[in-house]
């Protein structure tokens, strides 16, 4: 099963916006690790 492309784009765009990491680095993250970063950024932003 593959992760839905639209959700992947959402996560990557969110992290790229906040971290300014290269696309390849963001795509190399395993899904659970990427979700942890998304959660932490959201927490820091009060979301």
N, C-alpha and C positions, 0 to 999 in steps of 0.2 A: 504494500500500500504506500502510495506517495502522499506527501503533505500537500495540501491544496496550494496551488501557485499563488493565489491572491493573498492568502494568509502569510506565506513566505515573504512576498513583496512587502506586506505591511510591517512585519517584524524587522526586515532588513532596512527599510526606509526609516523606521523609528530609531533604530540603533545608529544608522549612518548619520542621521540628523544630529543626534546627541553626542556621538563619539567621534565622528569624522573618520571612521575606519574605512579602509579600502573594501570594495565589494567582495573581492576574493576572500579576504579575512573573515568577513561576516558569513559568507556562504560556507566556509570551512568549519564553522561551529556546528557541533551536533545540536539537534533540535532542543533537547532539554537544557543544554547550556545556554543557547540563544534565548530561550524563554526566561531563564533566570536573570539574564541581563535586562531583558525587557521589563520584567517585574521590578528590578532594582531601580531602573531609570524612572519608571512610573511612580514608585514609592518616593524617590527623591523629588519628583515634580509634584507630589501631593495628589496624584491621580488615583 
